[in-house]
Amino acid sequence: MTTTASTPLHQPRPLVFLAYPQMGLLDLTGAQTVFWAATKAMAERGLPGYALHTASLQGGLVPTAEGLSVDTVALARFDETAIHTLIVPGAPDIRQALVEGVELVGWLRSASTRAGRTASVCSGTFLLAQAGLLEGRRAATHWAMCEMLKSDFPDIEVDVDAIFIQQGNVWTSAGVSAGIDLALALVEADCGREVALQVARELVVFLKRPGGQAQFSQQLQAQTHDSAGFDDLHLWLADNLRDTRLTVDRLAEHSRMSPRNFARVYKQKTGRTPAKTIELLRVEAARRLLEESERNIDQIAQLCGFGDEERMRHTFHRHLAISPRDYRERFSR
């Protein structure tokens, strides 16, 4: 259990959420709910939790991108106050937020020097970058904004896969709901794993996805295509990856189509061949087992349908530029 030098153990840890017009509502409230639940859990143990503050430049109601307004206090209230954690949500139109937020970025730059740690959710990473807090560091943001972050701030090492990243006392996270993962990791660092688990159970979420885990799954990515007719097939494939006989004929039979028509329509709807989908699903399943299980590499290769470790190794190198063993060393819990 940790605390900052300026936050006595018997007092709640002051957390400031930096609010500004058109910020993402869930970017803000997802993390807030985690810390609120953690405070309840700590109170049950007779221990202090967090004092949550939502603050903006002028105070008062701040409109979010979704249309709801959030009541805030003025940032000036914290000009001379030690802050345990400073959290910056993102915004759908982050470029406009940067244009309009020069004064906000200035306050952030100054406040971060007296904050125990500073964190961002989603595109809030851009505000940290503009404040000069990420130069020469690794950082995460929403996957759709990674290229923009690289272009705007070339001194930052942008990790396109990570859910969240800690670099010293600066934390960055990926898109929207990743703020929940980030907040749970911060709670675990402050209050211990037992409290973080209790919060995760209350919110019905995983304790935390590994910080280096991919931001979206192949099944989720497949759903972004015009492929609703194959959703049942994808679920069936996920449950049968161990079967090395997943041929076009079998997939076509499951889809109640002729093999030729199935192959044509599947490629048209999903943008890839059935064989490529199976390979990607196997890679994803293997990644999950490498991260979360203690099975050896060969067992995982067989469970995921690769047949043997060597074939899985070649497939990992082709898609991830890393071996299964190195992947486990980097991302295993």
C-alpha positions in Angstrom: 0.0 0.0 0.0 1.5 3.3 -1.1 1.0 7.0 -0.4 2.7 10.2 -1.3 4.9 12.1 1.2 2.3 14.9 1.4 -0.7 12.6 2.1 -0.7 11.1 5.6 -1.8 7.6 5.9 -4.9 8.6 8.0 -6.2 11.0 5.4 -7.9 10.3 2.0 -5.7 10.6 -1.0 -6.7 13.7 -3.0 -7.5 12.9 -6.7 -8.2 15.7 -9.2 -10.0 14.9 -12.5 -9.2 17.6 -15.0 -12.4 18.6 -16.8 -12.9 20.7 -20.0 -15.6 21.3 -22.6 -16.5 18.3 -24.9 -14.4 15.8 -22.9 -15.6 12.1 -23.1 -18.0 11.3 -20.3 -17.0 7.7 -19.8 -13.3 8.8 -19.9 -14.1 10.7 -16.7 -16.7 8.7 -15.0 -15.3 5.2 -15.6 -12.1 5.9 -13.6 -14.1 8.0 -11.0 -16.4 5.0 -10.3 -13.4 2.8 -9.7 -11.9 5.2 -7.1 -15.4 5.7 -5.5 -15.8 1.9 -5.1 -12.3 1.6 -3.7 -13.1 4.3 -1.2 -16.1 2.3 0.0 -13.9 -0.8 0.2 -11.3 1.0 2.2 -13.9 2.4 4.6 -15.1 -1.1 5.4 -11.6 -1.8 6.6 -11.5 1.4 8.6 -9.0 3.0 6.3 -9.0 6.2 4.2 -9.7 6.0 0.5 -9.8 8.8 -1.9 -11.1 12.4 -2.0 -12.4 12.9 -5.5 -12.5 16.3 -7.1 -13.6 17.3 -10.6 -12.1 20.6 -11.6 -12.1 22.9 -14.6 -10.5 26.3 -15.3 -13.5 28.4 -14.2 -15.5 25.9 -12.3 -19.2 25.4 -12.7 -21.0 23.2 -15.3 -18.8 21.7 -18.0 -20.5 20.1 -21.1 -19.3 16.7 -22.2 -19.2 15.4 -25.7 -22.2 13.2 -25.0 -24.4 16.2 -24.0 -24.4 15.8 -20.2 -22.8 18.5 -18.1 -20.6 17.9 -15.1 -20.4 20.1 -12.1 -16.8 21.2 -11.3 -14.8 23.4 -8.9 -12.2 25.9 -10.1 -8.7 24.6 -10.7 -7.3 27.5 -8.7 -8.5 25.7 -5.6 -5.6 23.3 -6.0 -2.9 25.8 -7.0 -1.2 25.4 -3.6 -2.4 21.9 -2.8 -0.5 18.6 -2.9 -2.3 16.3 -5.3 -2.0 12.5 -4.9 -3.2 11.7 -8.5 -4.0 14.0 -11.4 -6.2 12.4 -14.1 -6.9 13.8 -17.5 -9.8 12.4 -19.6 -9.8 12.5 -23.4 -12.1 14.0 -25.9 -13.4 12.8 -29.3 -12.2 16.0 -30.9 -8.9 16.3 -29.1 -7.3 18.7 -31.7 -10.0 21.3 -30.9 -9.4 20.7 -27.2 -5.7 21.4 -27.7 -6.5 24.6 -29.6 -8.8 25.8 -26.9 -6.9 24.5 -24.0 -3.7 26.5 -23.9 -4.4 27.7 -20.4 -5.5 24.3 -19.3 -2.2 22.7 -20.6 -0.2 25.4 -18.7 -2.0 24.5 -15.5 -1.4 20.8 -16.1 2.3 21.4 -16.7 2.6 23.2 -13.4 0.4 21.0 -11.3 2.1 17.8 -12.5 5.3 18.9 -10.7 3.5 18.7 -7.3 1.3 15.7 -8.1 2.4 12.2 -6.9 1.4 10.9 -10.3 -0.3 12.1 -13.5 -2.5 9.9 -15.7 -4.4 10.2 -18.9 -7.4 8.3 -20.3 -7.8 7.8 -24.1 -6.8 10.9 -26.0 -6.1 12.7 -22.8 -2.6 11.5 -23.7 -2.4 14.4 -26.1 -2.8 16.9 -23.3 0.0 15.3 -21.3 2.1 15.4 -24.5 1.4 19.1 -25.1 2.4 19.8 -21.5 5.8 18.1 -22.2 5.2 15.2 -19.8 5.8 12.5 -22.3 9.0 13.5 -24.1 11.2 10.4 -24.5 8.7 8.1 -22.9 6.4 5.3 -24.0 2.8 6.2 -24.1 -0.6 4.7 -25.0 -3.8 6.3 -26.4 -6.8 5.1 -28.4 -5.7 2.8 -31.2 -7.4 5.1 -33.8 -5.3 8.0 -32.7 -1.9 6.4 -32.4 -0.7 7.6 -35.8 -1.8 11.1 -35.0 0.1 11.0 -31.7 3.2 9.8 -33.5 2.9 12.5 -36.1 2.2 15.4 -33.7 4.8 14.3 -31.0 7.6 12.3 -32.7 9.7 12.3 -29.5 7.1 9.9 -27.9 7.4 6.2 -28.3 3.7 5.3 -29.1 2.7 1.7 -28.2 -0.2 0.9 -30.4 -1.2 -2.2 -28.5 -1.0 -1.3 -24.8 -4.0 -1.0 -22.6 -2.0 1.2 -20.2 1.6 2.2 -19.6 3.5 3.4 -16.6 6.6 5.5 -17.1 7.8 6.7 -13.7 5.0 8.7 -12.2 3.2 9.2 -15.5 0.5 6.8 -16.7 -1.3 6.7 -20.0 -4.1 4.5 -21.2 -5.9 3.5 -24.3 -9.4 4.2 -25.4 -12.3 5.0 -23.1 -13.0 1.9 -21.0 -9.2 1.3 -20.7 -9.5 4.1 -18.1 -11.2 1.5 -15.9 -8.2 -0.8 -16.3 -5.8 2.0 -15.5 -7.8 3.1 -12.4 -7.9 -0.5 -11.1 -4.1 -0.7 -11.5 -3.7 2.5 -9.6 -6.0 1.3 -6.8 -4.0 -2.0 -6.6 -0.8 0.0 -6.3 -2.3 2.2 -3.5 -4.6 -0.2 -1.6 -3.5 -3.7 -2.5 -4.8 -6.5 -4.6 -7.6 -7.5 -2.3 -9.2 -4.1 -2.5 -8.7 -4.0 -6.3 -10.4 -7.4 -6.6 -13.3 -6.3 -4.5 -13.8 -3.3 -6.7 -13.5 -5.3 -9.9 -16.2 -7.8 -8.6 -18.5 -4.9 -7.7 -18.2 -3.4 -11.1 -18.3 -6.8 -12.8 -15.0 -6.3 -14.7 -11.7 -8.1 -14.9 -9.2 -7.0 -12.2 -7.2 -5.7 -15.0 -6.2 -6.6 -18.5 -2.4 -6.8 -18.8 -1.0 -3.4 -19.7 0.6 -4.8 -22.8 -2.5 -6.6 -24.0 -3.9 -5.8 -27.4 -6.5 -3.0 -27.3 -9.1 -5.0 -29.4 -9.7 -8.6 -30.2 -9.9 -10.2 -33.6 -13.6 -11.1 -32.9 -14.3 -7.5 -32.1 -12.5 -6.3 -35.2 -14.4 -8.8 -37.3 -17.7 -7.3 -36.1 -16.7 -3.9 -37.5 -17.1 -5.3 -41.0 -20.3 -6.2 -42.7 -20.1 -9.7 -41.4 -23.1 -10.1 -39.1 -24.1 -13.3 -41.0 -20.9 -14.9 -39.8 -21.0 -14.0 -36.1 -22.3 -17.5 -35.2 -19.5 -19.1 -37.2 -16.8 -16.9 -35.5 -18.1 -18.0 -32.0 -18.1 -21.6 -33.2 -14.5 -21.2 -34.4 -13.4 -19.7 -31.1 -14.7 -22.8 -29.4 -13.1 -25.3 -31.8 -9.6 -23.8 -32.5 -8.0 -27.0 -31.3 -9.4 -28.9 -34.2 -6.8 -29.0 -37.0 -9.4 -30.0 -39.6 -11.1 -26.6 -39.9 -11.3 -26.7 -43.7 -13.4 -24.5 -46.0 -15.7 -27.4 -46.5 -16.4 -27.7 -42.8 -16.9 -24.0 -42.3 -19.2 -23.9 -45.4 -21.2 -26.8 -44.0 -21.6 -25.0 -40.6 -22.7 -21.9 -42.5 -25.1 -23.9 -44.7 -23.5 -22.7 -47.9 -21.6 -24.4 -50.7 -17.8 -24.3 -50.3 -17.3 -22.1 -53.3 -20.1 -19.6 -52.4 -18.9 -19.6 -48.8 -15.3 -18.7 -49.6 -16.5 -15.9 -52.0 -19.0 -14.4 -49.7 -16.8 -14.7 -46.6 -13.9 -12.8 -48.2 -16.3 -10.2 -49.6 -17.9 -9.6 -46.1 -14.9 -9.8 -43.8 -12.1 -8.7 -46.1 -10.0 -11.8 -45.4 -10.0 -15.5 -46.3 -11.4 -18.1 -43.8 -7.9 -19.5 -43.3 -6.6 -16.0 -42.4 -9.4 -15.6 -39.8 -8.6 -19.0 -38.2 -4.9 -18.1 -38.0 -5.6 -14.7 -36.4 -8.1 -16.3 -33.9 -5.5 -18.9 -33.0 -2.9 -16.2 -32.4 -5.3 -14.3 -30.2 -6.2 -17.4 -28.2 -2.5 -18.3 -27.7 -1.7 -14.8 -26.6 -4.4 -15.0 -23.9 -3.1 -18.3 -22.7 0.5 -17.0 -22.6 -0.6 -14.0 -20.6 -2.9 -15.8 -18.1 -2.0 -19.5 -17.9 1.0 -21.5 -16.7 0.7 -24.1 -19.5 3.9 -24.7 -21.4 4.4 -23.5 -25.0 3.8 -26.8 -26.7 0.6 -27.4 -24.8 -0.7 -24.0 -25.8 0.3 -24.6 -29.4 -1.8 -27.8 -29.4 -4.8 -26.2 -27.5 -4.9 -23.4 -30.1 -4.7 -25.7 -33.1 -1.2 -24.8 -34.3 -0.1 -28.5 -34.0 3.3 -27.8 -32.5 5.5 -25.1 -31.0 7.5 -24.5 -34.1 4.5 -23.7 -36.2 3.2 -21.3 -33.6 6.5 -19.6 -33.3 6.6 -18.9 -37.1 3.0 -17.6 -36.9 3.8 -15.3 -34.0 6.9 -13.9 -35.8 4.8 -13.3 -38.9 2.0 -11.4 -37.1 3.7 -10.0 -33.9 7.4 -10.0 -34.8 8.1 -11.8 -31.5 8.3 -15.4 -30.3 5.8 -17.0 -28.0 8.4 -17.2 -25.3 9.4 -13.6 -25.6 5.7 -12.6 -25.6 5.1 -14.5 -22.4 8.1 -12.9 -20.8 6.9 -9.4 -21.7 3.2 -9.7 -21.0 2.6 -12.6 -18.6 0.9 -11.7 -15.3 
